[in-house]
């Protein structure tokens, strides 16, 4: 890894302190995994339920390094061209017409040069000039298909990609690569072997209280504890989408905006849409009882 990263982050504790200063609270395991990904360097696969802070970890790392965060959002059908590069066909056509107007001839090499290359996220990260490495976030890799995983192997193993018209492009400053997965499907062993791995679990109540009070300044400890306990109860129900840290912060933000000093059944019922995004989940909670949600009391 570059001397730049070594100077910025001499040890795990320095990274953890830097994350803490940005309001991202990482436990020992996550801080160590991020440190190793930065200093070895090696791609890091972060798995966990949606909303536990996987993407936020990448944002925090980019902020610490003062680097651009280059995000590739994965989806079903994503192909290498959309992740890597495309040719600027309108500009190539304009170049051809200008050459014709000047009675000049353009070779294939002239048309397929870097001048006409549109860098998509992967190539943009590999060609970032530094001195700080770019942070490449490959978000929700489990949404992409097997072919896209296979394409990533060269990138992860060599910090390089091959473009047929140009050749192999190797990163002068290899990017920090973070992959996230909500584990909607299993990833292939070949991909995992190239990565460090860390599972991010739901934080315990005390850590949630600390997180939300940092992210939503002015939140009382009483309200933060009540909301955190309610979210923990919700996760015990058979909901389609269990709320994570992000949804907890959304709920706290809504309650603060409404000037709510304490959580009660009425307030919870009116603001449930900040926390649960499926009608069936909301109905399940109402059937269980809003008093149970806010105080653990049986209906």
NUMIGU-558567 format. One record per residue (C-alpha): residue in three letters; y negated, x, z negated. Coordinates in steps of 0.1 Angstrom, whole numbers, padded with zeros to 4 digits. Layout:
residuo | py | px | pz
ala | Y | X | Z;
...
//
This chain:
residuo | py | px | pz
unk | 0000 | 0000 | 0000;
unk | -0036 | 0011 | 0006;
unk | -0055 | 0031 | -0020;
unk | -0079 | 0002 | -0020;
unk | -0053 | -0021 | -0037;
unk | -0043 | 0007 | -0061;
unk | -0078 | 0012 | -0072;
unk | -0084 | -0026 | -0077;
unk | -0051 | -0032 | -0095;
unk | -0037 | -0003 | -0114;
unk | -0013 | -0024 | -0134;
unk | 0001 | -0058 | -0141;
unk | -0023 | -0064 | -0170;
unk | -0053 | -0057 | -0147;
unk | -0041 | -0082 | -0122;
unk | -0035 | -0108 | -0149;
unk | -0069 | -0103 | -0164;
unk | -0084 | -0106 | -0129;
unk | -0065 | -0139 | -0123;
unk | -0076 | -0151 | -0157;
unk | -0113 | -0144 | -0149;
unk | -0109 | -0167 | -0118;
unk | -0094 | -0195 | -0140;
unk | -0059 | -0190 | -0127;
unk | -0035 | -0186 | -0157;
unk | -0004 | -0167 | -0147;
unk | 0025 | -0161 | -0171;
unk | 0042 | -0126 | -0173;
unk | 0068 | -0134 | -0146;
unk | 0043 | -0146 | -0120;
unk | 0018 | -0118 | -0127;
unk | 0045 | -0092 | -0123;
unk | 0058 | -0108 | -0091;
unk | 0023 | -0108 | -0076;
unk | 0016 | -0072 | -0087;
unk | 0048 | -0060 | -0070;
unk | 0040 | -0079 | -0038;
unk | 0007 | -0062 | -0037;
unk | 0017 | -0027 | -0046;
unk | 0052 | -0022 | -0031;
unk | 0041 | -0039 | -0007;
unk | 0066 | -0067 | 0000;
unk | 0063 | -0104 | 0010;
unk | 0065 | -0128 | -0019;
unk | 0082 | -0162 | -0017;
unk | 0069 | -0187 | -0042;
unk | 0090 | -0218 | -0047;
unk | 0084 | -0248 | -0070;
unk | 0075 | -0284 | -0070;
unk | 0043 | -0295 | -0051;
unk | 0012 | -0291 | -0072;
unk | 0023 | -0263 | -0095;
unk | -0002 | -0237 | -0082;
unk | 0015 | -0218 | -0054;
unk | -0013 | -0221 | -0029;
unk | -0039 | -0215 | -0056;
unk | -0021 | -0182 | -0064;
unk | -0027 | -0170 | -0029;
unk | -0064 | -0180 | -0031;
unk | -0068 | -0161 | -0063;
unk | -0052 | -0130 | -0049;
unk | -0076 | -0131 | -0019;
unk | -0106 | -0135 | -0042;
unk | -0095 | -0105 | -0063;
unk | -0091 | -0083 | -0033;
unk | -0123 | -0096 | -0017;
unk | -0101 | -0103 | 0014;
unk | -0100 | -0132 | 0038;
unk | -0073 | -0157 | 0031;
unk | -0056 | -0165 | 0064;
unk | -0036 | -0197 | 0060;
unk | -0008 | -0208 | 0083;
unk | 0002 | -0244 | 0074;
unk | 0038 | -0250 | 0085;
unk | 0051 | -0283 | 0099;
unk | 0081 | -0295 | 0118;
unk | 0079 | -0282 | 0154;
unk | 0056 | -0253 | 0147;
unk | 0063 | -0225 | 0172;
unk | 0055 | -0188 | 0175;
unk | 0026 | -0193 | 0199;
unk | 0007 | -0216 | 0175;
unk | 0012 | -0191 | 0147;
unk | 0007 | -0158 | 0166;
unk | -0015 | -0161 | 0197;
unk | -0026 | -0180 | 0228;
unk | -0043 | -0169 | 0259;
unk | -0078 | -0182 | 0265;
unk | -0070 | -0199 | 0298;
unk | -0105 | -0213 | 0304;
unk | -0120 | -0179 | 0299;
unk | -0094 | -0163 | 0322;
unk | -0102 | -0189 | 0349;
unk | -0139 | -0181 | 0345;
unk | -0131 | -0144 | 0349;
unk | -0112 | -0151 | 0381;
unk | -0141 | -0172 | 0396;
unk | -0166 | -0145 | 0387;
unk | -0145 | -0118 | 0403;
unk | -0141 | -0140 | 0434;
unk | -0179 | -0145 | 0436;
unk | -0183 | -0107 | 0435;
unk | -0155 | -0101 | 0460;
unk | -0135 | -0083 | 0433;
unk | -0098 | -0084 | 0425;
unk | -0084 | -0088 | 0390;
unk | -0049 | -0074 | 0382;
unk | -0025 | -0091 | 0359;
unk | -0033 | -0065 | 0333;
unk | -0070 | -0074 | 0335;
unk | -0063 | -0110 | 0328;
unk | -0038 | -0105 | 0300;
unk | -0058 | -0081 | 0279;
unk | -0069 | -0084 | 0243;
unk | -0103 | -0096 | 0257;
unk | -0086 | -0129 | 0265;
unk | -0064 | -0131 | 0234;
unk | -0069 | -0159 | 0209;
unk | -0056 | -0147 | 0176;
unk | -0038 | -0173 | 0155;
unk | -0032 | -0167 | 0118;
unk | -0003 | -0142 | 0119;
unk | -0019 | -0120 | 0145;
unk | -0053 | -0123 | 0128;
unk | -0038 | -0111 | 0096;
unk | -0020 | -0081 | 0113;
unk | -0052 | -0070 | 0131;
unk | -0075 | -0073 | 0101;
unk | -0093 | -0039 | 0100;
unk | -0094 | -0035 | 0062;
unk | -0100 | -0016 | 0040;
unk | -0087 | -0045 | 0019;
unk | -0056 | -0061 | 0034;
unk | -0059 | -0097 | 0045;
unk | -0039 | -0122 | 0025;
unk | -0016 | -0142 | 0049;
unk | -0005 | -0175 | 0033;
unk | 0025 | -0190 | 0051;
unk | 0023 | -0224 | 0034;
unk | 0053 | -0248 | 0030;
unk | 0077 | -0226 | 0051;
unk | 0104 | -0252 | 0043;
unk | 0087 | -0276 | 0066;
unk | 0092 | -0253 | 0096;
unk | 0125 | -0250 | 0115;
unk | 0151 | -0222 | 0118;
unk | 0136 | -0208 | 0150;
unk | 0103 | -0202 | 0133;
unk | 0120 | -0185 | 0104;
unk | 0137 | -0162 | 0129;
unk | 0103 | -0154 | 0144;
unk | 0089 | -0144 | 0110;
unk | 0116 | -0118 | 0104;
unk | 0099 | -0091 | 0125;
unk | 0065 | -0098 | 0109;
unk | 0080 | -0096 | 0073;
unk | 0101 | -0066 | 0079;
unk | 0078 | -0045 | 0101;
unk | 0043 | -0059 | 0097;
unk | 0044 | -0060 | 0135;
unk | 0047 | -0085 | 0164;
unk | 0056 | -0081 | 0200;
unk | 0034 | -0097 | 0228;
unk | 0052 | -0094 | 0261;
unk | 0020 | -0087 | 0282;
unk | 0006 | -0061 | 0258;
unk | 0035 | -0047 | 0237;
unk | 0041 | -0043 | 0200;
unk | 0011 | -0046 | 0177;
unk | 0015 | -0029 | 0143;
unk | -0008 | -0036 | 0114;
unk | -0030 | -0006 | 0105;
unk | -0035 | -0023 | 0071;
unk | -0005 | -0045 | 0065;
unk | -0014 | -0079 | 0051;
unk | -0004 | -0092 | 0017;
unk | 0021 | -0120 | 0027;
unk | 0027 | -0149 | 0004;
unk | 0051 | -0177 | 0015;
unk | 0054 | -0210 | -0004;
unk | 0081 | -0236 | -0004;
unk | 0085 | -0270 | -0021;
unk | 0123 | -0265 | -0015;
unk | 0127 | -0296 | 0007;
unk | 0154 | -0276 | 0024;
unk | 0172 | -0243 | 0018;
unk | 0157 | -0212 | 0035;
unk | 0180 | -0187 | 0053;
unk | 0193 | -0156 | 0035;
unk | 0178 | -0133 | 0061;
unk | 0143 | -0146 | 0053;
unk | 0149 | -0144 | 0015;
unk | 0162 | -0108 | 0017;
unk | 0129 | -0096 | 0031;
unk | 0110 | -0112 | 0002;
unk | 0104 | -0109 | -0035;
unk | 0110 | -0143 | -0051;
unk | 0095 | -0163 | -0080;
unk | 0100 | -0198 | -0091;
unk | 0068 | -0215 | -0105;
unk | 0078 | -0242 | -0130;
unk | 0056 | -0269 | -0145;
unk | 0034 | -0253 | -0172;
unk | 0040 | -0264 | -0208;
unk | 0015 | -0288 | -0225;
unk | -0006 | -0260 | -0241;
unk | -0010 | -0241 | -0208;
unk | -0019 | -0273 | -0190;
unk | -0046 | -0280 | -0216;
unk | -0060 | -0246 | -0211;
unk | -0059 | -0249 | -0173;
unk | -0076 | -0282 | -0170;
unk | -0103 | -0273 | -0195;
unk | -0111 | -0243 | -0174;
unk | -0110 | -0261 | -0141;
unk | -0129 | -0291 | -0154;
unk | -0156 | -0277 | -0178;
unk | -0167 | -0300 | -0206;
unk | -0133 | -0317 | -0210;
unk | -0126 | -0323 | -0247;
unk | -0094 | -0309 | -0261;
unk | -0084 | -0344 | -0272;
unk | -0086 | -0358 | -0237;
unk | -0068 | -0328 | -0222;
unk | -0039 | -0331 | -0246;
unk | -0036 | -0369 | -0241;
unk | -0036 | -0365 | -0203;
unk | -0011 | -0336 | -0204;
unk | 0013 | -0356 | -0226;
unk | 0010 | -0386 | -0203;
unk | 0018 | -0365 | -0172;
unk | 0048 | -0350 | -0190;
unk | 0061 | -0386 | -0197;
unk | 0056 | -0395 | -0160;
unk | 0078 | -0366 | -0149;
unk | 0107 | -0381 | -0169;
unk | 0105 | -0413 | -0148;
unk | 0123 | -0416 | -0114;
unk | 0091 | -0413 | -0094;
unk | 0090 | -0403 | -0057;
unk | 0064 | -0377 | -0063;
unk | 0061 | -0362 | -0098;
unk | 0025 | -0352 | -0105;
unk | 0018 | -0315 | -0107;
unk | -0011 | -0294 | -0120;
unk | -0033 | -0304 | -0091;
unk | -0029 | -0341 | -0098;
unk | -0035 | -0336 | -0135;
unk | -0068 | -0319 | -0127;
unk | -0077 | -0347 | -0104;
unk | -0071 | -0373 | -0131;
unk | -0091 | -0353 | -0157;
unk | -0120 | -0350 | -0132;
unk | -0119 | -0388 | -0126;
unk | -0119 | -0396 | -0163;
unk | -0148 | -0372 | -0169;
unk | -0168 | -0386 | -0141;
unk | -0164 | -0421 | -0156;
unk | -0175 | -0408 | -0190;
unk | -0142 | -0417 | -0207;
unk | -0140 | -0401 | -0242;
unk | -0103 | -0409 | -0248;
unk | -0073 | -0421 | -0228;
unk | -0062 | -0457 | -0233;
unk | -0040 | -0482 | -0214;
unk | -0070 | -0499 | -0197;
unk | -0085 | -0466 | -0184;
unk | -0051 | -0453 | -0173;
unk | -0044 | -0485 | -0153;
unk | -0078 | -0483 | -0135;
unk | -0074 | -0446 | -0126;
unk | -0037 | -0443 | -0119;
unk | -0045 | -0437 | -0082;
unk | -0059 | -0403 | -0091;
unk | -0025 | -0393 | -0104;
unk | 0002 | -0412 | -0084;
unk | -0001 | -0416 | -0047;
unk | 0028 | -0440 | -0040;
unk | 0025 | -0478 | -0047;
unk | 0062 | -0478 | -0058;
unk | 0055 | -0451 | -0084;
unk | 0025 | -0470 | -0098;
unk | 0045 | -0502 | -0101;
unk | 0073 | -0482 | -0119;
unk | 0048 | -0470 | -0144;
unk | 0033 | -0504 | -0150;
unk | 0068 | -0519 | -0155;
unk | 0075 | -0492 | -0180;
unk | 0042 | -0499 | -0197;
unk | 0008 | -0483 | -0198;
unk | 0009 | -0481 | -0236;
unk | 0040 | -0460 | -0232;
unk | 0022 | -0438 | -0207;
unk | -0008 | -0430 | -0229;
unk | 0008 | -0430 | -0263;
unk | 0046 | -0430 | -0259;
unk | 0048 | -0465 | -0275;
unk | 0076 | -0488 | -0263;
unk | 0063 | -0520 | -0247;
//
